[in-house]
Amino acid sequence: MSQTVQGMGATCHDGGVAFRVWAPHASTVSVVGDFNDWSREAHPLQQEGDGYWYVDVPGAKEGQEYKFHLTNGDQAFDRIDPYANQVTNSIGNGIIYDHDAFDWQDDSFECPAHNELVIYELHVGSFNTEQGQVGTLDGVLERLDHLVRLGVNAIQLMPVMEFAGDFSWGYNPAHLFAVESSYGGPDALKRFVRTCHQHGIAVIIDVVYNHFGPSDLDLWQFDGWSENGLGGIYFYNDWRSQTPWGDSRPDYGRQEVRRFIRDNAMMWLEQYHADGLRWDMTAYIRSKDASTNDIPEGFELMGEVNREVREKFPRAIMIAEDMHGLDDMVGEGYGQAAFHAQWDAEFVHPLRRFIKAYADEDRRLEEMKGAIEHGYDGEAFSRVIFTESHDEVANGKQRAVSDVNPHDQQGWYATKRATLGTMVALTSPGIPMLFQGQEFLQGGWFTDEVPLDWNLSEDHQGIVQLHADLAQQRRNWNDDTAGLRGGGLNVFHCNDQAKVMAWHRWKEHGVGDDVVVVINGTDEVRGNYRIGLPAGGHWELKFNSDSSVYSPNFGSADAFDLTAQDEGIDGFEHSATVELAPYAMLVYRWKG
């Protein structure tokens, strides 16, 4: 008697393929496919107990199409395997896929330390393509050199789970274990990750566990059973089923569904060498309506998966999009969901208000100060900070440049204030993130059907360089701005009348560590402006956002190195005067 092969779905082995599926209410289950001329009688599955069915099919092989045929009393239906690693399309067939067949070329890349990350969020379908065509993972790789020059060291992919149709943001997963066929399928994602790793870039994958589907969803009433006309075995069948995206919230209290989600999360890390996951809108995992934790088993599931990831992949990063400012989403303590970081609504919304305000006098520095100082669980890098994400530039919202001036989105005011917001994100405590195209002033709003305008990258090479230069400072490329990777922060100057702010960043203090950042939130030059300095001696200018190198329209004020004077201000014994151009940032590092 042959030995039972472990694993869910279709598992390749020497001599054939083993199939296993969970269908507790099915009367019979068989597997049909290219290997048996789609015969419903050739390969029936046998019950293993607890609702699991199994069969080993000699001669079946990778690349062949298949489905499960189930009966439940008088009902009969064909279903795509819930664990299918590849599908022809969202309403087609499963395809047998062998994860072990891919050549990773000795990939041993590890995610950078979380305090060193600069994330770039992108949407495969619109990143590098032509109008009317869906972008692919291979197409993204054609622009990888741009991201390397930009200085980011992590790419966060919007969801790549197989979804209904070809054009989508990806937050409607139909087949969670399959990589979107229009993006290139599983081998394309592996090539993408392998190539990114070869260029020193981590890959974070956006996953959707707050709902499934709701369209093209073979999981719906999978084995014919349901209650209250709802989704059946994979879903809640009561009031907990309701989400903003349909009645398709998974049943987090059911062991088999918890395993399904756990297995999916681990697959991206184990089989695709992903360096982390970003969980979409976790508030709807822990709660029916994103308020109190009225679905405690959802909260517990997040903690269980994240703790397992922390143990097995200690360098990986797990990110929550919760957007409700809850400390217990991060950290490993009792009653915490064990994410490493979460998107910070307490940062992005004040910062967007700051740059959007039409009149300079309406910019609220105290609110900005609170945004810069905010954190979770006492850890500086427990939050992801940004001015743009897919959510912040769509659904009634728009790009930062469009927020500032929708009639001249690449003009002086829009450029100055949008980049000022990005620069604050890159110099504040937290993990900074850019959204595709903001580095070259992409305007309008995000949609999955409108590609990025790469002509803007050529037109605004200087602004791209501005982002790259500051990203390099943030990552301490020259070993002289380590403070930007440290947890130390002191917002020591906050002049609401002049709209000038300054903050001190440090890791351990010392030469090459201590950094001072100064910004001007007005359209006027602030000349001969005195700020305090944390130490005496020489402070080297590392970055001037108003340099004419970045734009021929810049250069309103000259900025130079500083020599500290023994004149106390801002709680320090030393100070110096700076020249601040409109809506500009200066970054200094201490040379001793």
N, C-alpha and C positions, 0 to 999 in steps of 0.2 A: 504494500500500500504506500503510495507516495506521501511525502511529508507535506503538511499544510503550510502554505506560504503566508507569512504575516503581511499586514498592510491592507488599507482600504482601497477601493477602486480597482484599477487594472495594474497588476504588478508583474513586470517582466522577469523571467528567470530562464535558466538554461532549459530549452526544450519547449517553452510555451509561455502562457500568461495566466496568472491566477486572478480571479475576479471575486470581489467581496462587496456587499452592499447591505445597508441597514434599511429594512422595510418590515417593521413588526406586525403590520396588519395585512400584509400580502398573503394570498392563498398559495400562489406559486410565483416563482421568479425564474427566468431563463435569460441567457445572454445571447444576443443575435448580432451578427456582423459579417464582415468579409470572409472570415475564417470558416464560416459554416453556411454560406449562401443565405444568411439572414433567416435561418430556420429557427422557429420557436420551440422545436422539440429536440434539437440536437444536443444542447448543453443546458439542461436544467440545473439550477443552483440548489444546494441542500441546506437545510436549516442547521445552524450552529448553536442556536440558543440566544436568548435576549434580543431576538428580532434580526439577527445577522444571518446572511445567506452567503454561500461560498461554492465556487467550482474552479477547477484547474483545467484549462483548455490546451492540450498539447498542440503544437504547431502554430498557434496564434502568435503574432509577432508585431513589433513596433510598426506604426504607420497604418495599420488596418483600422477601419472604422467599426464602431459598435454602439449598441444601446442595451439597456435592460428592458425586458418585456415582463410586466407584472400583471397579475390578476388579483382581484379582490371580489370574491363572489361572482356576480355577473359582469363586473367591470373588468376591462382589459385596456392596457395602455403601454406605450413605449416611452421610456424616460432616458434622458442623458444621465450618465453616471455623475452623482453629486461630487465625486472626487476626480472627475476627468481632468487630466493635465493639459489636454489640448482638445479643441472642438473645431469642426469645419466652420461653424458660425453659431450664433446664439440659439438658433432654432434648428440646427442641423444634427450632426452625429458627434459622438465622442471619437477621439483618435487615440489608439494605444501609443503611449509615449514612455520612453525609458530614460529617466534622469541620469542614469549612470553612463550613458553613451556620449555625453558631451565632454569635450576636451577643455578643461579649465586652464591648461598650460601652467600648472603649478601655482595657481593663484593663491597667495598667502596674505593678501592685503588685510589690514586691520583698520577699523574706523579710527580716525584721529581722536585725541582726547576731546571731550565735549566742549571744553573752554577754548578750543582751537578752531571749532567749526565755523564756517561761513556757508550757509545753505542757499541753494538756488532752486526754487520751485518751478517746475515746468510741466506743460501739458503736451504729451507726445503728438496728439492729433493736430495741433496747430503750431508747433514750435518751428518746424522747417518744412514747409510744403507750399503748394500753389492753391489759389482759390478753387474750391470745389473738390479738392483731393484731401484724403486723410493722411496726415503725417505718420511716419513709421519710426521705430526705434533705430533702425539703420540710418534714417534721415537725420535723427538727432545727432548721431555720431559724426555726421558730416560737419557739424558746427561745434564739435567738442573742443577744438583748438581755441575758439572764441571764449569758452568757459574757462579753459586753462589760463588764458591771458587775463581774464577777468579776475582771477585770484580766488574763485570759490573752490572749496574742497569737499563739498557734498552736494549731490543733486537729489532733490526730492521729487519723485515722479507722482503726478496725480494718478488715480487708480488705473491699473492695467489689467484688472480682472475682466474676463469676457463680459461685455455688456450688450444690451439690445441695440441693433443697428450698428452703423459705423461712426457716426458723429455723436460724441457724448463727452461730458466732463469726466465720466467714469464712475459717478456715484450712484449707479443703478446696476450693481453686479448681478448678472444672471447665472454665471458659473464661476465660483470663487477660486477654484484651483487651476483654471485655464487662463493663460495669458491671451489678451484680446487678439483675435485672429487678424484684424485689419492693421494692427501694429506690427505684426510679424510673427506672433506666436512665441512659444517657450524658448526656442533656440535663439531668437532675436533678442529676447531679454537677457539671456545668458551672455551672448556676445556683447551686449551693451554693458553689463556689469563688469565683465572681464576687461573690456577696453577702458572703461572708466578707472578701474583699479590700476591698470597699467600706466595711467596718467595721474595717479595719486588722488583720485576723486572717489569718495564714498557714495553709495547709492542707498537712499531711504525710500521705501515704498509706502504709498498711501493705501490703507486698507479700510474697508467699509463693513462694520459688524453691527451697526445700529439698525439696519434693515437689510433685506435682500430684495433684489428686483426693483420695482414690482413686475415689470413685463418680461416676457420670454423666460419665465421662471419655472423650470421643471420641478424644482423643490416643492412647489405649491401642491398640496394634497398628494404628495409623492406616491404613497402606497394606497391611495383611495380613501383614507380615513380623514375625517375632520370633525370639528364641532362648531356650531353656530355659523356654518358657512365660511369658516376661516381657513387658515393655511395648512392645517394638518400637523404632521409629526415634527417638522422643523421649526414651527412657529407657536407663539402663544395663540390660544384659541378663545381668549376672553378680552377684557378691557385693555390688557397689556399689549395687545397686537397693534394698537393704533400708533402711528408715527406720522410726521408731516409728509412722508413719502408713500403712504399707503399702509394697509393692515398687514405688514410683513416683518414685524419685529421677531427675531429668533427667540426661541424659548431657552433663555440662559439657565433655567433651573433644571433642564433635562440633561442628564449625563452625556447622552450621545451627541446632542447639539453642542454642548460645551467642548466635547472632544473634536467635533467638526471644526469649530472656530480655533481651538488650540492647534490642531494639526495644520490648519491653513496658515496661521501666524508663523509656526515653526518652519513650514515649507519654504517661505520666502528667504529665511535666514539659512536654512540647511541646503536646500537644493539650488537656490538662485544666488547664494553668497551675498544677499543683501546685508547692509550694515546697520539697518534699523527700520522701524516701522512708525508711521504716523497714523494714529487711529482717528478716523473721521468722527466728529461730533459725539464725543463720549457722553455728553449730558443725556442723550437719548438711549444710551445703554443702561445708565444707572437710574433713569427716570422716564416715566411716560411722557411728560411734557417739559423736560429739562429744568424741573424745579427741585423738589426734595428727592432724596434717594429712595423712591418708592418701589424700585426694582432692585433690592439689595443683592440678588444673585448675579445681576449684571455687574455691579461694582466688584463683587467677589471674584467673578471670572477675570476681569481685567487684572486684578492683583495676582491671581494664580498664574496667568500667562506671563505677565511681566516679571514675576519672581523667577520663573523657569528660564526666561530669556537672560536675566541677569546672571544666573548660575552658569548656563551653558555658553553664553556669548557675552562675557564681561565687558568687551569693548563696544558692543552694540548700543544704539540709542533708541529708546522707546518714547514717542512724543504723543501727547494727547491734544486734541482740539476739543476743549471743553468750554472755554470762553465765559466761565462764570466765576473766575477768581477764587477757586477753592484750593486751599493749601493741601487737602488730603488727596489730591490727584497725583502728587509727586511724593517721592520718598518711600522707604521700605518699612517704616514703622507700623505698629498695629493700627488698623483702620485706615491705611493708606493704599492707594491703587498702584503704587510702585512704578509709575512712569518716571523717567529721568527728567523730563521737561514738558511744559505745556505752552501752547500758544497763549500769548498774554494780551487779553482785551484791555487790561489796565494800562497798556503801553500804546497800542496802535491807535485807539480812539482819541485820546488826548493829543497825540502827535499829529494825527490827521486834522484835528480842529486847529491846532497851532499853525500848520502850514496853509490851511484853507482860508483862514480869516482874511477878509478883504482889507481891513484897516489894521495897520500895525498896532495901534493902541488896544485892539481886541485880542492880541496874543497874550495868553495867560501863562506867565512863567511859573507861577506856583503849581499850576496843574502839570506843566511840563516837568518840573522838579519831582513831583510825585510819581510821574511815569518813569523817569530815569531811575528813581530809588526803589521802585516796586520790585518785589520778588516773592518767591514761594519757598516754604520750608527752610528759610534761612540760607538758601543756596543761590549764589549769583547766577549760576548757569542752569537753573531749573525752569527757565522760561525761554521761549523763542520770540524774538522781537522783530518787527517789520513795519513798513508803511504800506506795503502792497502784498496781498495774497489773492488767490483766485476768488475768495469770498469778498474781499474788500474792494474789488474792481469789477463787480458784476452784481446782478440782482438788485438793480436800482442804484448801485454805487458805480464809481468810475475811477480811472487812473488818477494818480496824484496830480499829474500835469493838467489833466482836464478839470480836476477839482479847483485848481488855482486859477486857470484861465481857459475855459472851454473854447474860446474864440481864437486863441493863439497858443496852442498846446506845446509848441517847442520854442516859444518866445522867452524873453529875458526873465519876466516874473515867474512864469511856470517852471522854467529850468532852475532858477535860483532857489525857489522855495521847495520844489519837489526834491531836489538833490539835498537840500538842507535836512529834510526829514530823513532821507536815507542815511546821511552822515551821522545823525544823532543815533540811529539804530546801530550803526557800525562802531560807535564809540561808547555805548552804554553797556552796563553789565547785562549779560544774557547772550543767547545764541542768535546772531543776526541772520536774517533771511531776505533774499531778493526774490521778486517774482519776474518771470520771463519778460524781457523787453524793457523793464524800467531803467536798465542801465543805458539805454539809448532813447529814452523819452517816448516810449510807445504811448499813444494817447487813446482816447475813447474808453471803451470798456471791454472786458474779456468775454469772448464767446468761442465755443468750440469750432465754429464754422469760418472764422476769420483768421487767417494766418498772421504771424508776426510780420511786420514790415521791416525786412532786413536792410532796406535802403537807408533807414534811419541810423543804422549802425555805421554806415559809411558817412552819412551827413554829420553825425555827432561823434566822431572818433574821439574827440577831446573829452566829452562827457563819459564815454566808456572808460577812458584812461583815468578820469577822476575816480570812478568807482574802483577801478583796479588798484590805483595807488593807495586808496584808503583801506581796501581789503588787505593789501600787503602789510600795512601798518597794523591792522587788527590782528593779523596772523603772526606778527613779529618776524617777518622774513629776514630783516637785517639785524636781529638780536639786539634791538635798541628801543623797542616799544612793548616790552613784556607786560607792562601794566595794563594794556588793553585786553590781555588774556587773564587778568587777575580779578579777584573778587573785591578788591578794595575800591571804595567809592566815597568821595566827599564832594557834594555839590556846594561849593563854598562861596559862590558869587551868584546872586540872583537879583538883578536890578530891573524891577518891573517897569520903571519909568523909561530907562534907556533901552530896555529889551535886550540886555546883555546877560549871558549866563556863562559860568565857567565851572568845570568839575575836574577833580583830581582822581586819576585811576592808578592803581598799583597792584602788584602781585606780592612782592616781598620787600619792596622799597630798594632804592639804590640806583646807581648809574645804569642806564639801559633799561630801567624798570619804570620809574616814576614818570607819568605822563599827565600833562595838563591840556584840557580841551576848552576852547573859548568859542562862543557863537554870538552872532549879531542877528536879532530877529526883526530888523527894520530895513527900509530901503535907503537909509542914510549911512554915510561913512561915520564911524565912531573913532575919531583920531585922538591920539595921545590919551588913550583910555587906560586907567590904572587898575590892575588886578593883583591880588595876592599871589605869592608863589610858595610852595611847600618847603623849598630849600634855597639857599643862596647859591651863587655861582652862575654857570652858563646853562641856559636853556636853548636847545637847538630847535629851530623850526623844521618840523618833519612834513607838514602838509598845510597848504594854503588853498582852499577851494576856489578862491577868486583869481588864481593865477591865469594869466592870458594863455598859458599852454592848453588850458581846457576849453577855452572859447575866446574868439576875438572880441566878444562883448564883455569879457571880464577884464579885471585889472584896475579897479577903482581905487585901490589903496595898496601901498607897498608894505610888505611884512618881512621882518628880519628876525634873526636870533635875538634872544633877550639876555641881558646881564642883570641879575637880581640886585636890587638896591635895598639898603637897610632902612626901609620905610614900611612899617607895619600896616597891614590892611587885611580884611577878610579873615581875621584870626591867625594870620601868619606874621612872622617877623620880617619877611622879605616881600618885595613886589617889583613890578616893572610896568611900563606903559606899552600898549599894543595899538596897532592900526587895524581896525576892523572894517572890511568892505561890507556892503549891503548883503544881507542874508548869507553870510559867509561863516566858515569854520576855520580856525587855526588849531593845529595840534603841535605841541612842544614836548620834547623829551629832555630829561635832566642829564647833562654831561658831567656834572660835578664842578 
